[in-house]
Amino acid sequence: MTKEARLIFLAALTLVFYALSIYLSEGALIFPFPLNEAILFIVALQFAYWNRKNAKLSLLIVVIGLFSFLGNEVYWSFILGDQQMLQFSESIATDIFQLIAAFSLLVFAFLTLKEQKNKIAQLFTVIFILLFMGSISYLSPSFVFLGLCFMATSIIINPVLKPFHLIWILLFLLESTKFLTIVINN
């Protein structure tokens, strides 16, 4: 197992142990999905450091992680006061950060598609791109989850841009924890 795969495994294992501890104490399976963006950012920084020779992809995943992190209001609430947070929430700042992260993720998807040679993997990547763009248009989180299912499968069929392909697996795992928390507890 590569160091990048171990990092993804440890991130997933941390989420599972957290959810199990909540389940054992409270009886509800709850993953800490508000932390997903922080986990993505930390993993992206580590991947970029380990693979700094591939500067373009390293920078791209750091941009995805950073702007995903900045686009989550939860983190801003730690540094802004109540009144400042209210004003910040009403601004479009987090929307712009989320849009930059989404655009960067689409660039990563198109780079992945460009490298793929397997037709089924290409089809699954195109399905991801369409579903992801649909999620932006219709604000449907289930489109993101379904799209990442296709993208993870695509990467398993034809792993390209190694080791950065593991970021897709991480994104799928993070979105799965969010999806499971919402579906199981409703």
PAVO-709694 format. One record per atom (N, C-alpha, C): x, y, z; residue in one letter; residue number from 1; atom name. Coordinates in pm, whole numbers, plus 32768, in hexadecimal, padded with zeros to 4 digits. Example, Ala and Ser with C-alpha at 12.3 -4.5 7.8 and 13.67 -1.06 7.14 Angstrom:
      u      v      w   aa     i   at
   8527   7DC7   830C    a     1    N
   84CE   7E3E   830C    a     1   CA
   8528   7EB6   830C    a     1    C
   8505   7F1F   82C4    s     2    N
   8557   7F96   82CA    s     2   CA
   850A   8003   8313    s     2    C
END
This chain:
      u      v      w   aa     i   at
   8055   7F8B   8000    m     1    N
   8000   8000   8000    m     1   CA
   805A   807C   8000    m     1    C
   803C   80D8   7FA6    t     2    N
   808B   8153   7F9D    t     2   CA
   806C   81AE   8013    t     2    C
   80C2   8210   8028    k     3    N
   80AA   826E   8096    k     3   CA
   802A   82BE   807F    k     3    C
   800A   82DB   8000    e     4    N
   7F8F   8325   7FE1    e     4   CA
   7F14   82CF   8000    e     4    C
   7F1B   824F   7FDD    a     5    N
   7EAB   81F4   7FFA    a     5   CA
   7E9A   81E4   8091    a     5    C
   7F09   81DD   80D9    r     6    N
   7F02   81D3   816C    r     6   CA
   7EC1   824F   81A8    r     6    C
   7EE0   82C4   8171    l     7    N
   7EA5   833F   81A3    l     7   CA
   7E0D   8340   818E    l     7    C
   7DE0   8315   8119    i     8    N
   7D51   830D   80FD    i     8   CA
   7D10   82A8   815C    i     8    C
   7D52   8237   816F    f     9    N
   7D1F   81D0   81C8    f     9   CA
   7D13   8205   8257    f     9    C
   7D79   824D   8286    l    10    N
   7D74   8284   830E    l    10   CA
   7D06   82ED   831D    l    10    C
   7CF2   833D   82B6    a    11    N
   7C86   83A0   82BA    a    11   CA
   7BFF   835A   82C4    a    11    C
   7BEC   82F2   8273    a    12    N
   7B6D   82A7   8276    a    12   CA
   7B5D   825F   82FC    a    12    C
   7BC7   8225   832D    l    13    N
   7BC2   81DD   83AD    l    13   CA
   7B9F   823C   8420    l    13    C
   7BD5   82B3   841D    t    14    N
   7BB5   8317   8483    t    14   CA
   7B21   8337   8482    t    14    C
   7AE9   834A   840B    l    15    N
   7A5A   8367   8400    l    15   CA
   7A05   82F3   8433    l    15    C
   7A2E   8279   8413    v    16    N
   79E2   8203   843E    v    16   CA
   79E7   81F5   84D6    v    16    C
   7A5D   8207   8511    f    17    N
   7A67   81FC   85A3    f    17   CA
   7A19   8269   85EA    f    17    C
   7A1A   82E0   85B2    y    18    N
   79CA   834C   85EB    y    18   CA
   7935   8326   85E8    y    18    C
   7907   82F7   8575    a    19    N
   787A   82D1   8567    a    19   CA
   7857   825D   85C4    a    19    C
   78B1   81FC   85D1    l    20    N
   7897   818C   862C    l    20   CA
   7891   81B8   86BD    l    20    C
   78E6   8216   86E4    s    21    N
   78E3   8246   876E    s    21   CA
   785F   828E   878A    s    21    C
   782E   82DB   872C    i    22    N
   77AC   831E   873C    i    22   CA
   773D   82B6   8741    i    22    C
   7748   8250   86EC    y    23    N
   76E2   81E7   86E9    y    23   CA
   76DD   819D   876F    y    23    C
   7751   817D   87A6    l    24    N
   7755   8134   8824    l    24   CA
   7724   8189   889A    l    24    C
   773C   820A   8896    s    25    N
   7712   825F   8905    s    25   CA
   7685   8297   88F5    s    25    C
   765C   82B4   887A    e    26    N
   75DB   82F4   8863    e    26   CA
   7576   829E   8818    e    26    C
   75A5   8234   87D8    g    27    N
   7549   81DD   878E    g    27   CA
   7526   8210   8703    g    27    C
   756E   8274   86D4    a    28    N
   7556   82A9   864D    a    28   CA
   75DA   82A9   8600    a    28    C
   75D3   827E   8583    l    29    N
   764A   827A   852F    l    29   CA
   765B   8303   84ED    l    29    C
   76B7   8352   8523    i    30    N
   76CD   83DA   84F2    i    30   CA
   7761   83EC   84D2    i    30    C
   777C   8409   8452    f    31    N
   7804   8427   8429    f    31   CA
   781A   84BE   8436    f    31    C
   7893   84EA   8450    p    32    N
   78AD   8579   8461    p    32   CA
   78BD   85C1   83DB    p    32    C
   7853   85BE   8389    f    33    N
   7860   85F3   8301    f    33   CA
   787D   8688   82FA    f    33    C
   7862   86D9   8361    p    34    N
   7890   8765   8357    p    34   CA
   7929   8771   8351    p    34    C
   796E   8706   837A    l    35    N
   7A00   8707   8374    l    35   CA
   7A37   86DA   82ED    l    35    C
   79E0   86B2   8292    n    36    N
   7A0D   867C   8211    n    36   CA
   7A6B   86DB   81C7    n    36    C
   7A48   875A   81C4    e    37    N
   7A9A   87BA   817B    e    37   CA
   7B23   87CC   81BD    e    37    C
   7B27   87C8   8241    a    38    N
   7BA8   87D3   8287    a    38   CA
   7BFE   8758   826A    a    38    C
   7BBF   86E4   826A    i    39    N
   7C08   8668   824B    i    39   CA
   7C3E   866E   81BC    i    39    C
   7BE9   8698   815E    l    40    N
   7C14   86A4   80D3    l    40   CA
   7C89   8704   80C6    l    40    C
   7C83   8775   8109    f    41    N
   7CEE   87D9   8101    f    41   CA
   7D70   87A2   813A    f    41    C
   7D69   8762   81AD    i    42    N
   7DE1   872A   81EC    i    42   CA
   7E1F   86BE   8195    i    42    C
   7DCB   8665   8160    v    43    N
   7DFD   85FA   8109    v    43   CA
   7E38   8637   8089    v    43    C
   7DF6   869B   8051    a    44    N
   7E29   86DC   7FD7    a    44   CA
   7EB2   871A   7FEF    a    44    C
   7EC2   875D   8062    l    45    N
   7F44   8797   8083    l    45   CA
   7FB0   872C   808D    l    45    C
   7F8F   86BC   80CD    q    46    N
   7FF1   8651   80DC    q    46   CA
   8013   8612   8054    q    46    C
   7FAB   85FA   8002    f    47    N
   7FC4   85C4   7F7B    f    47   CA
   801E   8623   7F2C    f    47    C
   7FFF   86A5   7F34    a    48    N
   804D   8708   7EEA    a    48   CA
   80DF   8709   7F18    a    48    C
   80F2   86FD   7F9A    y    49    N
   817B   86FA   7FCE    y    49   CA
   81C5   867E   7F9D    y    49    C
   8185   860B   7FA8    w    50    N
   81C6   858F   7F7D    w    50   CA
   81DF   858A   7EE7    w    50    C
   818C   85CC   7E9A    n    51    N
   8195   85C5   7E08    n    51   CA
   81AF   864E   7DCB    n    51    C
   8201   869C   7E0D    r    52    N
   8219   8726   7DE2    r    52   CA
   825F   872F   7D5B    r    52    C
   8298   86C4   7D2B    k    53    N
   82D6   86C6   7CA6    k    53   CA
   826C   86D5   7C38    k    53    C
   81F3   86A7   7C56    n    54    N
   8184   86BB   7BF9    n    54   CA
   8137   8737   7C28    n    54    C
   8172   87AA   7C0D    a    55    N
   8142   8829   7C46    a    55   CA
   80B3   884B   7C1B    a    55    C
   8090   8831   7B9D    k    56    N
   800B   8857   7B6D    k    56   CA
   7F9C   880B   7BB6    k    56    C
   7FA9   8787   7BBE    l    57    N
   7F43   8738   7C03    l    57   CA
   7F44   8753   7C99    l    57    C
   7FBA   8767   7CD1    s    58    N
   7FC4   8788   7D5F    s    58   CA
   7F7B   880A   7D7D    s    58    C
   7F93   886E   7D2C    l    59    N
   7F51   88EE   7D3F    l    59   CA
   7EB9   88E1   7D2D    l    59    C
   7E90   8894   7CCA    l    60    N
   7E01   8882   7CB0    l    60   CA
   7DB9   8842   7D26    l    60    C
   7DF3   87D9   7D60    i    61    N
   7DAC   879B   7DD0    i    61   CA
   7DB0   87F2   7E4D    i    61    C
   7E1A   8841   7E5D    v    62    N
   7E1E   889E   7ECE    v    62   CA
   7DB2   8909   7EBB    v    62    C
   7DA0   8938   7E41    v    63    N
   7D36   899B   7E26    v    63   CA
   7CAD   895F   7E44    v    63    C
   7C98   88E2   7E1A    i    64    N
   7C19   889E   7E37    i    64   CA
   7C03   8896   7ECE    i    64    C
   7C69   8868   7F15    g    65    N
   7C5E   885B   7FA6    g    65   CA
   7C4E   88E0   7FED    g    65    C
   7C9E   8944   7FC6    l    66    N
   7C99   89C7   8008    l    66   CA
   7C12   8A0B   7FF3    l    66    C
   7BE3   8A0F   7F79    f    67    N
   7B66   8A55   7F60    f    67   CA
   7AEC   8A08   7F90    f    67    C
   7AF6   8984   7F98    s    68    N
   7A8B   8936   7FD9    s    68   CA
   7A86   895A   806D    s    68    C
   7AFB   8963   80AA    f    69    N
   7B06   8988   8137    f    69   CA
   7AD0   8A15   814E    f    69    C
   7AFA   8A74   80FD    l    70    N
   7ACE   8AFF   810E    l    70   CA
   7A39   8B10   80EF    l    70    C
   7A02   8AB7   809F    g    71    N
   7975   8ABF   807A    g    71   CA
   7916   8A89   80E3    g    71    C
   794C   8A53   8150    n    72    N
   78F9   8A1B   81BA    n    72   CA
   78F0   8A80   822D    n    72    C
   7878   8AAF   8249    e    73    N
   7864   8B16   82B0    e    73   CA
   7885   8AE5   833C    e    73    C
   7884   8A64   8352    v    74    N
   78A2   8A2E   83D7    v    74   CA
   7929   8A60   8408    v    74    C
   798D   8A5E   83B1    y    75    N
   7A13   8A86   83DA    y    75   CA
   7A1E   8B1D   83F4    y    75    C
   79D4   8B69   83A9    w    76    N
   79D6   8BFA   83BB    w    76   CA
   799C   8C20   8443    w    76    C
   793F   8BD0   8474    s    77    N
   7900   8BF0   84F5    s    77   CA
   7963   8BEB   8569    s    77    C
   79D4   8BA8   8558    f    78    N
   7A39   8BA1   85C1    f    78   CA
   7A8A   8C22   85CD    f    78    C
   7A95   8C6B   855F    i    79    N
   7AEA   8CE3   8562    i    79   CA
   7A9B   8D66   855B    i    79    C
   7A1D   8D5E   8535    l    80    N
   79CB   8DD8   852C    l    80   CA
   796A   8DDF   85A1    l    80    C
   7952   8E59   85D0    g    81    N
   78EF   8E6D   863A    g    81   CA
   7863   8E5A   8603    g    81    C
   7801   8E5B   865B    d    82    N
   7777   8E42   8633    d    82   CA
   7746   8EA3   85C9    d    82    C
   775C   8F24   85DF    q    83    N
   772D   8F89   8580    q    83   CA
   7779   8F80   84FC    q    83    C
   77FC   8F6C   8506    q    84    N
   784D   8F5E   848D    q    84   CA
   7824   8EE0   843F    q    84    C
   7806   8E76   8489    m    85    N
   77DE   8DF9   8448    m    85   CA
   775A   8E0A   83FF    m    85    C
   76FE   8E53   843C    l    86    N
   767D   8E6C   83FC    l    86   CA
   7691   8EB9   837A    l    86    C
   76E3   8F20   837D    q    87    N
   76FF   8F6D   8304    q    87   CA
   7746   8F18   829C    q    87    C
   77A6   8EC7   82C9    f    88    N
   77F0   8E71   826E    f    88   CA
   7794   8E0A   822E    f    88    C
   7737   8DD2   827C    s    89    N
   76D9   8D6E   8248    s    89   CA
   7680   8DA8   81DC    s    89    C
   7660   8E28   81EB    e    90    N
   7609   8E67   8189    e    90   CA
   7654   8E93   810C    e    90    C
   76D8   8E91   8110    s    91    N
   7728   8EB6   809A    s    91   CA
   7733   8E3D   803C    s    91    C
   776E   8E56   7FCA    i    92    N
   777F   8DE9   7F69    i    92   CA
   780A   8DA9   7F70    i    92    C
   7856   8DCC   7FD6    a    93    N
   78E1   8D9D   7FDF    a    93   CA
   78E9   8D04   7FDB    a    93    C
   789C   8CC0   8030    t    94    N
   78A6   8C2D   8032    t    94   CA
   7875   8BF1   7FAF    t    94    C
   7814   8C31   7F70    d    95    N
   77E4   8C01   7EEF    d    95   CA
   7852   8C09   7E85    d    95    C
   789D   8C76   7E89    i    96    N
   790C   8C86   7E2A    i    96   CA
   7977   8C1C   7E45    i    96    C
   7996   8C05   7EC5    f    97    N
   79F9   8B9E   7EE7    f    97   CA
   79CA   8B14   7EB6    f    97    C
   794C   8AF5   7ECD    q    98    N
   7916   8A74   7EA0    q    98   CA
   7917   8A69   7E08    q    98    C
   78FD   8AD6   7DC4    l    99    N
   78FF   8AD6   7D32    l    99   CA
   798D   8ABE   7CFD    l    99    C
   79EF   8AFC   7D3C    i   100    N
   7A7B   8AE5   7D15    i   100   CA
   7AA2   8A53   7D2D    i   100    C
   7A78   8A1C   7D9F    a   101    N
   7A95   898F   7DBD    a   101   CA
   7A51   8934   7D57    a   101    C
   79D5   8951   7D34    a   102    N
   798C   88FF   7CD3    a   102   CA
   79CC   8907   7C49    a   102    C
   79F2   897F   7C1F    f   103    N
   7A34   898F   7B9E    f   103   CA
   7AB8   8943   7B9C    f   103    C
   7B05   894C   7C08    s   104    N
   7B85   8905   7C11    s   104   CA
   7B70   886E   7C0D    s   104    C
   7B07   883F   7C4E    l   105    N
   7AE9   87B0   7C4C    l   105   CA
   7AC4   8783   7BBE    l   105    C
   7A7C   87D7   7B76    l   106    N
   7A5C   87B7   7AEA    l   106   CA
   7ADA   87B4   7A94    l   106    C
   7B37   880E   7AAD    v   107    N
   7BB7   880B   7A65    v   107   CA
   7BFE   8788   7A81    v   107    C
   7BFF   875F   7B00    f   108    N
   7C3D   86DF   7B26    f   108   CA
   7BF7   866A   7ADF    f   108    C
   7B73   8671   7AD5    a   109    N
   7B28   8607   7A90    a   109   CA
   7B4B   8603   79FC    a   109    C
   7B55   8678   79BC    f   110    N
   7B79   867B   792E    f   110   CA
   7C08   864B   7916    f   110    C
   7C63   866B   7972    l   111    N
   7CEC   8638   7966    l   111   CA
   7CED   85A0   7975    l   111    C
   7C9C   856D   79D0    t   112    N
   7C90   84DC   79E1    t   112   CA
   7C59   849D   7963    t   112    C
   7BEF   84D8   792C    l   113    N
   7BB1   84A5   78B1    l   113   CA
   7C15   84A3   783E    l   113    C
   7C64   850C   7833    k   114    N
   7CC8   8516   77C7    k   114   CA
   7D2D   84A4   77CC    k   114    C
   7D51   8479   7846    e   115    N
   7DB6   8410   7856    e   115   CA
   7D7E   8382   7848    e   115    C
   7CFC   8373   7858    q   116    N
   7CC2   82ED   7856    q   116   CA
   7CBE   82B5   77C8    q   116    C
   7CDA   8235   77BF    k   117    N
   7CD6   81EF   773E    k   117   CA
   7C63   818A   7738    k   117    C
   7C36   815B   77A9    n   118    N
   7BCA   80F9   77B1    n   118   CA
   7B45   8140   7797    n   118    C
   7AF6   810C   7739    k   119    N
   7A78   814D   7711    k   119   CA
   7A12   8150   7782    k   119    C
   7A0A   80E5   77D0    i   120    N
   79AA   80E2   783F    i   120   CA
   79D2   8149   78A9    i   120    C
   7A52   8151   78C7    a   121    N
   7A83   81B4   7927    a   121   CA
   7A67   8241   78F3    a   121    C
   7A7C   8256   7872    q   122    N
   7A5D   82D9   7837    q   122   CA
   79C8   82FA   7844    q   122    C
   7973   8297   7828    l   123    N
   78E3   82AB   7833    l   123   CA
   78BC   82CF   78C2    l   123    C
   78F3   8287   7923    f   124    N
   78D4   82A4   79AF    f   124   CA
   7904   832F   79D9    f   124    C
   7976   8359   79A3    t   125    N
   79A8   83DF   79C2    t   125   CA
   794D   8449   7985    t   125    C
   791F   8432   790B    v   126    N
   78C2   8490   78CC    v   126   CA
   783F   8496   791B    v   126    C
   7811   8422   794A    i   127    N
   7797   8420   799D    i   127   CA
   77AD   8472   7A1C    i   127    C
   7822   8462   7A5A    f   128    N
   7841   84B3   7AD0    f   128   CA
   783A   8548   7AAF    f   128    C
   787B   856F   7A42    i   129    N
   787D   85FD   7A1C    i   129   CA
   77F0   8631   7A09    i   129    C
   779C   85E6   79C4    l   130    N
   7712   8611   79AD    l   130   CA
   76C3   861A   7A2E    l   130    C
   76D1   85B4   7A84    l   131    N
   768A   85B6   7B04    l   131   CA
   76BC   8627   7B5E    l   131    C
   773E   863D   7B5D    f   132    N
   7776   86A8   7BB0    f   132   CA
   7746   8730   7B7F    f   132    C
   7746   8744   7AFC    m   133    N
   7713   87C2   7AC6    m   133   CA
   767E   87CF   7AE4    m   133    C
   7636   8760   7AE1    g   134    N
   75A9   8762   7B06    g   134   CA
   7595   8785   7B98    g   134    C
   75EF   8757   7BEC    s   135    N
   75E4   8776   7C7B    s   135   CA
   75F8   880B   7C94    s   135    C
   764F   8849   7C45    i   136    N
   7665   88D9   7C52    i   136   CA
   75EA   8924   7C21    i   136    C
   75B1   88F6   7BB3    s   137    N
   753D   8938   7B79    s   137   CA
   74BF   8928   7BCE    s   137    C
   74AA   88AF   7C01    y   138    N
   742F   8892   7C4A    y   138   CA
   7442   8887   7CE1    y   138    C
   74BC   88A0   7D11    l   139    N
   74DC   8898   7DA0    l   139   CA
   74AE   8813   7DDD    l   139    C
   74CD   87A7   7D98    s   140    N
   74A4   8723   7DC5    s   140   CA
   751C   86D5   7DFB    s   140    C
   7522   86C1   7E7F    p   141    N
   7593   8675   7EB6    p   141   CA
   7594   85E3   7E8A    p   141    C
   751F   85AC   7E68    s   142    N
   751E   8520   7E3C    s   142   CA
   7563   8512   7DB5    s   142    C
   7563   857B   7D62    f   143    N
   75AC   8577   7CE4    f   143   CA
   7642   856B   7CFF    f   143    C
   7673   85B2   7D63    v   144    N
   7701   85AD   7D85    v   144   CA
   7725   8520   7DB3    v   144    C
   76D5   84E8   7E0C    f   145    N
   76F1   8461   7E3E    f   145   CA
   76F1   83FB   7DCC    f   145    C
   768A   83FF   7D7A    l   146    N
   7681   83A2   7D0A    l   146   CA
   76F5   83B6   7CA9    l   146    C
   7715   8434   7C8D    g   147    N
   7785   8451   7C33    g   147   CA
   7808   841C   7C69    g   147    C
   781F   842D   7CEB    l   148    N
   789B   83FB   7D26    l   148   CA
   789F   8363   7D2A    l   148    C
   782B   8322   7D2F    c   149    N
   7827   828F   7D22    c   149   CA
   7860   8267   7C99    c   149    C
   7833   82AE   7C31    f   150    N
   7865   8291   7BAA    f   150   CA
   78FA   82B3   7B9E    f   150    C
   7924   8322   7BD8    m   151    N
   79B0   834A   7BCC    m   151   CA
   7A0B   82EA   7C16    m   151    C
   79E4   82BE   7C8C    a   152    N
   7A35   825E   7CD7    a   152   CA
   7A41   81DB   7C89    a   152    C
   79D2   81B1   7C4E    t   153    N
   79D4   8137   7BFD    t   153   CA
   7A30   814A   7B84    t   153    C
   7A28   81BE   7B46    s   154    N
   7A7D   81DD   7AD3    s   154   CA
   7B11   81D3   7AF8    s   154    C
   7B33   8209   7B6C    i   155    N
   7BBE   8207   7B98    i   155   CA
   7BEC   817B   7BBE    i   155    C
   7B90   812B   7BF2    i   156    N
   7BB2   80A0   7C12    i   156   CA
   7BCA   8051   7B92    i   156    C
   7B77   806A   7B2C    i   157    N
   7B86   8025   7AAB    i   157   CA
   7C09   804C   7A68    i   157    C
   7C25   80CF   7A67    n   158    N
   7C9A   8101   7A1F    n   158   CA
   7CDD   8171   7A6F    n   158    C
   7D34   814C   7ACF    p   159    N
   7D75   81B4   7B20    p   159   CA
   7DD9   8206   7ACD    p   159    C
   7DBC   8287   7AC1    v   160    N
   7E16   82E1   7A79    v   160   CA
   7E3B   8354   7AD6    v   160    C
   7EA3   839C   7AB0    l   161    N
   7ED7   840C   7AFF    l   161   CA
   7EFF   83DF   7B8C    l   161    C
   7F3C   836A   7B92    k   162    N
   7F65   8334   7C14    k   162   CA
   7FC9   8390   7C56    k   162    C
   7FC9   83A1   7CD5    p   163    N
   7F6F   8370   7D3B    p   163   CA
   7EF7   83CC   7D54    p   163    C
   7EEB   8435   7D01    f   164    N
   7E7F   8496   7D16    f   164   CA
   7DF4   845A   7D00    f   164    C
   7DEF   83E7   7CBD    h   165    N
   7D6E   83A4   7CA7    h   165   CA
   7D2C   8380   7D2D    h   165    C
   7D7C   8371   7D95    l   166    N
   7D46   834E   7E18    l   166   CA
   7CF2   83BE   7E55    l   166    C
   7D05   8438   7E25    i   167    N
   7CB1   84A8   7E54    i   167   CA
   7C1F   848C   7E2F    i   167    C
   7C07   844D   7DBC    w   168    N
   7B7E   8428   7D96    w   168   CA
   7B43   83C4   7DF9    w   168    C
   7B94   8367   7E25    i   169    N
   7B66   8305   7E87    i   169   CA
   7B45   834C   7F0A    i   169    C
   7B9B   83A7   7F33    l   170    N
   7B82   83F4   7FAE    l   170   CA
   7B00   8444   7FA1    l   170    C
   7AEF   8488   7F31    l   171    N
   7A74   84D5   7F1C    l   171   CA
   79F8   847C   7F23    l   171    C
   7A02   8406   7EE9    f   172    N
   7993   83A6   7EEF    f   172   CA
   7979   837B   7F7F    f   172    C
   79E2   835D   7FC9    l   173    N
   79D1   8333   8055    l   173   CA
   7994   83A3   80A9    l   173    C
   79C4   841C   8096    l   174    N
   798F   848D   80E2    l   174   CA
   78FC   84A6   80C1    l   174    C
   78DB   84A1   8042    e   175    N
   784F   84B6   801B    e   175   CA
   77F7   8442   804A    e   175    C
   782E   83CA   804D    s   176    N
   77E3   8356   807F    s   176   CA
   77C1   8364   8112    s   176    C
   7820   8397   8161    t   177    N
   7804   83A9   81F0    t   177   CA
   7796   8410   8205    t   177    C
   7799   8479   81B6    k   178    N
   7731   84DF   81BE    k   178   CA
   76AA   84A5   8196    k   178    C
   76A9   845B   8128    f   179    N
   762E   841E   80F6    f   179   CA
   75F6   83BB   815B    f   179    C
   764B   8366   8194    l   180    N
   761E   8303   81F6    l   180   CA
   75E6   8346   8273    l   180    C
   7627   83AD   82A2    t   181    N
   75F7   83F3   8319    t   181   CA
   756B   842B   8301    t   181    C
   7557   8467   828F    i   182    N
   74D5   84A4   8270    i   182   CA
   746A   843B   8259    i   182    C
   7489   83D3   820D    v   183    N
   7426   836B   81EC    v   183   CA
   7402   8317   8265    v   183    C
   7465   82EB   82B2    i   184    N
   744C   8292   8323    i   184   CA
   7400   82D9   8392    i   184    C
   741D   8356   83A7    n   185    N
   73E2   839E   8417    n   185   CA
   7364   83EC   83F4    n   185    C
   732C   83D4   8382    n   186    N
   72AB   8414   835D    n   186   CA
   723B   83B1   8364    n   186    C
END
